[in-house]
């Protein structure tokens, strides 16, 4: 007969099981699973801890918290918006909407009343095309200084918006900096011009979105040139506001119609008057420009700059007038007659459609909207300074500038060595056709689609600008992950940006 199991033996077995289980659990807790999963989180943390930079350490912790939250949300790898989400900061209305509500106070430095330009989501009134110059009803009297309004209305329809700022790759600040400072550029002291700049920065740095990357994932869009926001002194005679020289503003990126020589300013195209609703409108317009018969070798639309002593505009106008059979001149000047002539898209587009080349000298600043009007018309732009396009619109124009344009390097009238006629007539016909085709291919890159619609298979200027700023901010995150200081190079100046070195012209 088997001996019965005693109570003591059962108790001993129970204690043995408990002890073994405890030891096994302790081993599991101590085991480093990163070796199996291949996780880089511990390696990144160690790298950051070894890099003794308090700014980087704080930013890395914020970045890690965002990554942890994203993992909890478990976004699908199939999510087409992953890495492209944008959070729109809800700023006080006085920084944007109230400016539009009081549009009569906005001026562009001339006699223009800005209110009529604000209809149709900032596109302006529809152009009546009685001469059949334009394609359809997607043409508007768009003011060149309303990019910030058009961009804001476009981003409201952006497919990758998020209400959760911690999941956003970028934070858009819809501050209408250009419209704001435009009210006070003439006849106001510097403190008035700067008030909104100080106020918006104070408001932003108190928000949790700012703390994550100290504003380096924030961007805004300005409808004026970036130089208008970089006043160096407090002298009343000095131009513009100090918005972009404020220390906190250094951490933000600005997209403007013309960039400065600092790395945190980026140029995106001026708004033209063509704002298509559908892809087919763009394609049809391109086909029309390919088939267009051009009567003039070159043309110029603009006014002389008599107050700018070294401006080449006077020389260009003189050559155009002397080349009556080859050149067509559309004189623009302030006043009623000038406004009627050059503010009417039909007049400008007809001139450029009839021209093989369109002359684009510098104006009050390096750039001008006429660049994009000429491209829209399939007219090959002729530049005289690298700051007019080559050093500017790097997200929207080809890197190989000679593929779509002609460069005649003229610093001022003292450098004028050759005639425009002779220069342009020397260019072989096959190269002319190739450049024109490249210009026509660029057209989608430089137009802003109607905010009430979305192009399906075409990326426009808005799409390329968003892609560019997202890539910039992603580079900042990569720097932080490497344990480096993201402020290095972020807002540095580039003294060589507007020099002629590296550019070889036709002369």
TATA-V652109 format. One record per pair of residues at least 24 apart in sequence whose ideal C-beta (glycine too) atoms are under 8 Angstrom apart, sorted by the first residue. I is the first residue (numbers start at 1). J is the second residue. D is the distance in Angstrom with one decimal. If there is no record, write none. Layout:
# TATA-V652109
I|J|D ; I|J|D
This chain:
# TATA-V652109
44|481|6.0 ; 47|482|7.5 ; 47|483|4.7 ; 48|483|4.9 ; 50|483|7.2 ; 51|483|3.7 ; 51|484|7.3 ; 53|483|7.7 ; 53|485|5.5 ; 55|214|7.6 ; 55|485|6.2 ; 55|486|7.9 ; 55|487|7.0 ; 56|480|6.3 ; 56|483|6.2 ; 56|484|6.7 ; 56|485|5.5 ; 56|486|7.2 ; 59|212|7.8 ; 59|213|5.9 ; 59|214|6.8 ; 59|480|5.1 ; 59|486|6.5 ; 60|480|5.6 ; 60|481|7.5 ; 60|483|7.5 ; 62|211|6.7 ; 62|212|4.3 ; 62|213|6.7 ; 63|212|7.4 ; 63|213|7.4 ; 63|477|6.4 ; 63|480|5.7 ; 63|481|7.3 ; 65|166|7.6 ; 66|166|5.3 ; 66|167|7.5 ; 66|212|6.6 ; 69|166|5.1 ; 69|167|7.1 ; 70|166|7.8 ; 70|167|6.0 ; 73|167|6.7 ; 75|167|7.9 ; 80|160|7.9 ; 81|159|6.9 ; 81|160|3.7 ; 81|162|8.0 ; 83|169|5.6 ; 83|470|7.2 ; 83|474|7.1 ; 84|160|4.5 ; 84|169|6.1 ; 84|466|7.8 ; 84|470|5.9 ; 85|160|5.1 ; 85|161|7.3 ; 85|162|4.3 ; 85|167|5.6 ; 85|168|4.8 ; 85|169|5.4 ; 85|170|7.9 ; 86|155|6.9 ; 86|158|6.1 ; 86|160|6.2 ; 86|161|5.9 ; 86|162|7.1 ; 86|168|5.9 ; 86|169|6.9 ; 86|170|5.1 ; 86|171|7.4 ; 86|172|5.5 ; 86|466|7.3 ; 86|470|7.9 ; 87|161|7.6 ; 87|162|5.7 ; 87|163|7.5 ; 87|164|7.4 ; 87|165|4.2 ; 87|167|7.9 ; 87|168|3.6 ; 87|170|7.4 ; 87|171|5.0 ; 87|172|7.1 ; 87|209|6.9 ; 88|155|6.6 ; 88|156|7.7 ; 88|161|6.6 ; 88|171|7.9 ; 88|172|5.0 ; 88|174|6.5 ; 89|171|5.7 ; 89|172|6.7 ; 89|173|5.0 ; 89|174|7.2 ; 89|204|7.4 ; 89|207|7.2 ; 89|209|6.5 ; 89|218|7.6 ; 91|173|6.4 ; 91|174|6.4 ; 91|175|6.2 ; 91|200|6.9 ; 91|203|6.7 ; 91|204|7.8 ; 92|203|6.9 ; 94|196|8.0 ; 95|174|7.7 ; 95|175|4.8 ; 95|176|6.8 ; 95|180|7.2 ; 95|196|6.6 ; 95|199|7.9 ; 95|200|5.6 ; 96|152|7.1 ; 96|174|5.3 ; 96|175|6.5 ; 96|176|4.8 ; 99|176|5.2 ; 99|179|4.8 ; 99|180|6.2 ; 100|149|7.1 ; 100|176|7.9 ; 100|179|7.8 ; 105|183|5.2 ; 106|179|5.4 ; 106|182|5.7 ; 106|183|5.9 ; 107|182|6.2 ; 107|183|7.0 ; 107|186|7.7 ; 108|143|7.2 ; 108|145|5.4 ; 108|182|6.4 ; 109|182|7.8 ; 109|185|6.8 ; 109|186|6.8 ; 110|334|5.6 ; 110|339|7.7 ; 111|334|7.7 ; 111|335|7.9 ; 111|339|7.8 ; 112|143|7.5 ; 112|339|7.6 ; 114|143|6.8 ; 116|141|7.8 ; 117|141|6.9 ; 117|142|7.2 ; 117|143|4.0 ; 117|146|6.0 ; 118|146|7.4 ; 118|149|7.0 ; 121|149|7.6 ; 121|150|7.1 ; 121|153|4.4 ; 121|450|7.7 ; 121|451|4.5 ; 121|452|6.7 ; 122|146|4.8 ; 122|149|3.5 ; 122|150|4.6 ; 122|153|6.0 ; 122|451|7.7 ; 123|150|6.8 ; 123|275|5.3 ; 123|450|7.0 ; 123|451|7.8 ; 124|273|7.8 ; 127|273|6.6 ; 127|344|7.9 ; 127|345|5.5 ; 127|346|6.7 ; 129|346|6.4 ; 131|346|6.2 ; 131|350|7.5 ; 133|346|4.9 ; 133|349|5.8 ; 133|350|5.1 ; 133|353|7.3 ; 134|274|8.0 ; 134|345|7.2 ; 134|346|6.6 ; 134|349|6.7 ; 135|281|6.5 ; 135|284|6.1 ; 135|285|5.1 ; 135|288|6.6 ; 136|281|6.4 ; 138|274|6.2 ; 138|275|5.7 ; 138|276|4.7 ; 138|277|6.1 ; 138|281|5.6 ; 138|450|6.7 ; 139|273|5.3 ; 139|274|5.8 ; 139|275|7.7 ; 139|345|6.0 ; 140|273|5.6 ; 140|275|6.0 ; 141|273|6.7 ; 141|343|7.1 ; 141|344|7.9 ; 141|345|6.8 ; 142|271|5.0 ; 142|272|6.9 ; 142|273|4.9 ; 142|275|7.2 ; 143|271|7.9 ; 144|223|7.7 ; 144|257|7.1 ; 144|270|5.1 ; 144|271|6.4 ; 144|369|4.5 ; 145|178|6.0 ; 145|179|7.6 ; 145|182|6.9 ; 145|223|4.5 ; 145|224|6.1 ; 145|257|8.0 ; 146|179|8.0 ; 146|223|5.5 ; 146|271|6.6 ; 147|178|7.7 ; 147|221|6.3 ; 147|222|7.4 ; 147|223|4.1 ; 147|256|7.9 ; 147|257|5.8 ; 147|268|7.5 ; 147|270|7.0 ; 147|271|5.3 ; 147|448|8.0 ; 148|174|7.7 ; 148|176|4.9 ; 148|177|7.1 ; 148|178|5.6 ; 148|179|6.7 ; 148|220|7.8 ; 148|221|4.9 ; 148|222|5.8 ; 148|223|4.4 ; 149|176|6.8 ; 149|179|7.5 ; 149|223|7.2 ; 150|271|5.6 ; 150|448|5.6 ; 150|451|6.8 ; 151|221|4.4 ; 151|255|7.7 ; 151|448|7.7 ; 151|462|6.6 ; 151|465|7.6 ; 152|176|7.8 ; 152|221|7.4 ; 153|451|3.8 ; 154|448|6.7 ; 154|449|7.4 ; 154|451|4.9 ; 154|462|4.8 ; 155|462|7.8 ; 155|466|7.8 ; 156|451|7.2 ; 157|451|6.3 ; 157|454|6.0 ; 158|466|7.1 ; 159|454|7.6 ; 165|208|7.4 ; 165|209|4.7 ; 166|212|7.6 ; 168|217|7.5 ; 169|217|7.2 ; 169|470|5.6 ; 169|473|6.2 ; 169|474|7.0 ; 170|217|5.4 ; 170|218|7.6 ; 170|219|6.2 ; 170|469|6.1 ; 170|470|5.8 ; 170|473|5.2 ; 171|209|5.3 ; 171|217|5.4 ; 171|218|4.7 ; 171|219|7.4 ; 172|218|7.9 ; 172|219|6.2 ; 172|220|7.2 ; 173|200|7.6 ; 173|204|6.7 ; 173|218|5.6 ; 173|219|7.0 ; 173|220|4.4 ; 173|252|7.2 ; 174|220|7.3 ; 175|200|5.3 ; 175|220|5.2 ; 176|223|7.5 ; 177|220|6.5 ; 177|222|4.8 ; 177|224|7.5 ; 177|229|6.3 ; 177|241|7.9 ; 177|243|6.1 ; 177|254|7.8 ; 178|222|4.6 ; 178|223|3.8 ; 178|224|3.7 ; 178|228|7.2 ; 178|256|7.9 ; 179|223|6.8 ; 181|224|7.1 ; 181|228|6.2 ; 181|229|6.9 ; 181|240|6.5 ; 181|241|4.8 ; 181|243|7.5 ; 182|224|6.8 ; 185|228|7.6 ; 185|239|7.3 ; 185|240|7.0 ; 189|236|5.6 ; 190|231|7.1 ; 190|234|5.1 ; 190|235|7.5 ; 190|236|6.1 ; 190|238|7.2 ; 190|241|8.0 ; 190|242|7.6 ; 193|231|7.7 ; 193|240|7.1 ; 193|241|4.6 ; 194|241|5.3 ; 194|242|5.2 ; 194|243|7.4 ; 196|241|8.0 ; 196|243|8.0 ; 197|229|7.6 ; 197|241|5.3 ; 197|242|6.2 ; 197|243|3.7 ; 197|246|6.4 ; 197|249|7.5 ; 198|246|7.3 ; 201|243|8.0 ; 201|246|5.6 ; 201|248|4.8 ; 201|249|6.1 ; 204|248|7.3 ; 205|248|5.6 ; 213|251|7.9 ; 213|476|6.9 ; 213|477|7.9 ; 213|480|7.8 ; 213|486|7.5 ; 214|251|5.4 ; 215|248|6.3 ; 215|251|3.7 ; 215|252|5.3 ; 216|251|5.1 ; 216|252|7.7 ; 216|473|7.0 ; 216|476|5.0 ; 216|486|5.8 ; 216|490|6.6 ; 217|473|5.0 ; 217|476|7.2 ; 218|251|7.2 ; 218|252|4.6 ; 218|253|7.3 ; 219|252|6.3 ; 219|253|4.3 ; 219|254|7.0 ; 219|255|6.5 ; 219|469|5.1 ; 219|473|7.7 ; 220|252|6.6 ; 220|253|7.9 ; 220|254|5.8 ; 220|255|7.4 ; 221|254|7.5 ; 221|255|4.7 ; 221|256|7.3 ; 221|268|7.6 ; 221|465|7.9 ; 222|254|5.8 ; 222|255|7.2 ; 222|256|4.3 ; 222|257|7.5 ; 223|256|7.7 ; 223|257|6.5 ; 224|256|6.7 ; 224|257|6.9 ; 225|256|6.1 ; 225|257|6.1 ; 225|258|3.8 ; 225|260|7.9 ; 225|365|5.0 ; 225|367|7.1 ; 226|254|6.0 ; 226|256|4.4 ; 226|258|6.2 ; 226|259|5.2 ; 226|260|4.1 ; 226|262|7.8 ; 226|265|4.2 ; 226|267|7.8 ; 227|258|7.3 ; 227|260|5.5 ; 227|365|6.7 ; 229|254|7.4 ; 230|260|5.8 ; 230|262|7.7 ; 250|490|7.4 ; 250|491|4.2 ; 251|487|7.7 ; 251|490|7.2 ; 251|491|7.4 ; 253|469|6.1 ; 253|472|6.2 ; 253|473|7.7 ; 255|465|5.8 ; 255|469|6.7 ; 257|367|6.8 ; 257|369|7.8 ; 258|365|5.7 ; 258|366|6.1 ; 258|367|4.3 ; 258|392|6.4 ; 259|392|5.9 ; 261|493|5.4 ; 261|494|5.1 ; 261|495|6.7 ; 261|497|4.6 ; 261|498|6.5 ; 262|491|5.9 ; 262|492|7.0 ; 262|493|5.1 ; 262|494|7.2 ; 263|489|6.4 ; 263|490|6.5 ; 263|491|5.9 ; 263|492|5.2 ; 263|493|7.6 ; 263|494|6.5 ; 264|490|6.2 ; 264|491|4.3 ; 266|395|7.2 ; 266|465|7.9 ; 266|468|6.7 ; 266|469|7.2 ; 266|472|7.7 ; 267|367|7.3 ; 267|392|3.9 ; 267|393|5.2 ; 267|394|7.7 ; 268|393|6.9 ; 268|395|6.9 ; 268|396|6.7 ; 268|461|6.2 ; 268|464|7.8 ; 268|465|4.5 ; 268|468|8.0 ; 269|372|5.1 ; 269|393|6.2 ; 269|396|5.7 ; 269|445|7.7 ; 269|446|4.5 ; 269|447|7.9 ; 269|448|7.8 ; 269|461|4.8 ; 270|367|7.5 ; 270|368|7.7 ; 270|369|3.9 ; 270|371|7.4 ; 270|372|5.4 ; 271|369|7.8 ; 271|448|5.4 ; 272|369|7.2 ; 272|372|5.1 ; 272|373|6.0 ; 272|376|5.3 ; 272|446|6.9 ; 272|447|5.9 ; 272|448|7.7 ; 273|345|4.1 ; 273|349|7.9 ; 273|373|7.9 ; 274|376|5.9 ; 274|447|5.3 ; 275|447|7.0 ; 275|448|6.0 ; 275|449|6.1 ; 275|450|4.5 ; 276|447|6.9 ; 276|449|5.7 ; 276|450|6.6 ; 276|455|7.1 ; 277|449|7.2 ; 277|450|4.9 ; 277|452|7.2 ; 277|453|4.2 ; 278|453|6.9 ; 278|455|7.1 ; 278|456|7.9 ; 279|455|5.3 ; 279|456|5.6 ; 279|457|5.4 ; 279|458|5.0 ; 282|443|6.8 ; 282|444|5.6 ; 282|447|7.2 ; 282|455|7.3 ; 282|458|5.8 ; 285|443|7.0 ; 286|378|7.9 ; 286|440|5.2 ; 286|441|7.9 ; 286|443|5.7 ; 289|353|7.2 ; 289|377|6.5 ; 289|378|3.2 ; 289|440|5.3 ; 289|443|7.5 ; 290|378|7.0 ; 290|436|7.9 ; 290|437|7.5 ; 290|440|5.9 ; 292|353|5.4 ; 292|354|8.0 ; 292|378|6.2 ; 294|353|7.4 ; 294|354|5.7 ; 294|355|5.9 ; 294|356|5.0 ; 294|379|7.9 ; 295|328|7.8 ; 295|354|4.8 ; 295|355|7.9 ; 296|326|6.4 ; 296|327|6.1 ; 296|328|4.6 ; 296|354|5.6 ; 296|355|4.7 ; 296|356|7.1 ; 297|323|7.7 ; 297|326|4.2 ; 297|327|6.7 ; 297|355|7.5 ; 297|356|5.5 ; 297|357|6.5 ; 297|421|7.3 ; 297|424|5.9 ; 297|425|7.2 ; 298|323|8.0 ; 298|326|6.8 ; 298|327|5.3 ; 298|355|6.0 ; 298|356|6.6 ; 298|357|4.0 ; 298|358|7.0 ; 298|359|5.9 ; 298|382|6.8 ; 298|420|6.5 ; 298|424|6.0 ; 299|327|6.2 ; 299|328|4.3 ; 299|329|7.0 ; 299|330|7.1 ; 299|351|5.3 ; 299|352|6.7 ; 299|354|7.2 ; 299|355|4.0 ; 299|357|7.6 ; 299|358|5.8 ; 299|359|7.1 ; 299|379|7.6 ; 300|327|7.1 ; 300|328|8.0 ; 300|329|5.7 ; 300|330|7.2 ; 300|358|7.4 ; 300|359|4.4 ; 301|329|7.9 ; 301|330|4.1 ; 301|332|6.1 ; 301|342|6.2 ; 301|348|5.7 ; 301|351|5.8 ; 301|352|7.5 ; 301|358|7.8 ; 301|370|5.9 ; 301|373|7.8 ; 302|330|7.8 ; 302|331|7.7 ; 302|332|5.5 ; 302|342|8.0 ; 302|361|7.6 ; 302|363|7.0 ; 302|368|7.7 ; 302|370|6.9 ; 303|331|6.4 ; 303|332|4.8 ; 303|333|4.6 ; 303|334|7.8 ; 303|338|7.1 ; 305|363|6.8 ; 305|364|7.5 ; 310|411|7.8 ; 310|412|3.4 ; 310|413|6.2 ; 310|414|7.4 ; 311|361|7.3 ; 311|362|7.3 ; 311|412|7.5 ; 311|413|7.6 ; 312|361|5.1 ; 312|362|7.8 ; 312|384|5.7 ; 312|410|5.3 ; 312|412|6.6 ; 312|413|5.7 ; 312|416|6.9 ; 313|361|5.3 ; 313|363|7.6 ; 314|413|7.3 ; 315|413|5.3 ; 315|416|5.7 ; 316|359|5.5 ; 316|361|5.8 ; 316|420|7.2 ; 319|419|6.4 ; 319|420|5.1 ; 319|421|7.2 ; 320|359|7.7 ; 320|420|7.9 ; 323|420|7.6 ; 323|421|5.5 ; 326|421|6.0 ; 327|420|7.9 ; 328|354|6.6 ; 328|355|6.5 ; 348|373|5.4 ; 349|373|6.9 ; 349|376|7.3 ; 349|377|5.5 ; 352|376|7.7 ; 352|377|3.5 ; 352|378|7.9 ; 352|379|4.3 ; 353|377|4.7 ; 353|378|7.1 ; 353|379|7.2 ; 355|379|5.0 ; 356|380|6.4 ; 356|424|7.7 ; 356|432|6.6 ; 356|436|7.6 ; 357|381|7.6 ; 357|382|5.1 ; 357|406|6.6 ; 357|424|5.6 ; 358|382|6.7 ; 359|384|8.0 ; 359|420|7.2 ; 360|384|7.5 ; 360|388|5.9 ; 360|389|7.4 ; 361|385|7.4 ; 361|388|7.6 ; 362|387|7.1 ; 362|388|5.8 ; 366|391|8.0 ; 366|392|7.2 ; 366|498|6.8 ; 367|392|6.1 ; 372|446|4.8 ; 375|404|8.0 ; 375|439|5.5 ; 375|442|5.6 ; 375|443|6.4 ; 375|446|5.6 ; 376|443|6.0 ; 376|446|6.9 ; 376|447|6.9 ; 378|436|6.0 ; 378|439|5.8 ; 378|440|5.0 ; 378|443|7.7 ; 379|439|7.1 ; 380|404|7.1 ; 380|405|6.4 ; 380|406|6.5 ; 380|432|7.3 ; 380|435|4.9 ; 380|436|5.9 ; 380|439|5.7 ; 381|405|4.8 ; 381|406|7.6 ; 381|439|7.6 ; 382|406|4.6 ; 382|407|7.7 ; 382|408|6.4 ; 382|420|7.6 ; 382|424|7.4 ; 383|407|5.3 ; 383|408|7.4 ; 384|408|5.5 ; 384|409|7.1 ; 384|410|4.6 ; 385|409|7.8 ; 385|410|7.5 ; 385|411|7.5 ; 385|498|7.6 ; 385|500|7.8 ; 386|498|6.5 ; 386|499|7.3 ; 386|500|6.1 ; 386|502|7.9 ; 386|503|4.9 ; 387|497|7.3 ; 387|498|4.0 ; 390|503|6.5 ; 391|497|5.0 ; 391|498|5.8 ; 393|446|8.0 ; 395|464|5.0 ; 395|465|6.4 ; 395|467|7.4 ; 395|468|3.9 ; 396|442|7.8 ; 396|445|4.7 ; 396|446|5.9 ; 396|461|6.1 ; 396|464|5.5 ; 396|465|7.8 ; 397|442|6.7 ; 397|445|7.2 ; 397|446|7.9 ; 398|438|6.9 ; 398|442|7.2 ; 401|503|7.6 ; 403|434|7.5 ; 403|435|6.8 ; 403|438|5.0 ; 404|435|5.7 ; 404|438|4.2 ; 404|439|5.1 ; 404|442|6.2 ; 405|435|7.1 ; 405|439|8.0 ; 406|435|7.7 ; 406|505|7.7 ; 406|506|5.4 ; 407|503|5.9 ; 407|504|7.4 ; 407|505|4.1 ; 407|506|6.4 ; 408|505|5.2 ; 408|506|5.8 ; 408|507|5.5 ; 409|500|5.3 ; 409|503|6.3 ; 409|505|4.2 ; 409|507|7.0 ; 411|500|6.8 ; 417|507|6.0 ; 418|507|4.8 ; 423|506|5.2 ; 423|507|5.9 ; 426|506|7.5 ; 427|506|7.1
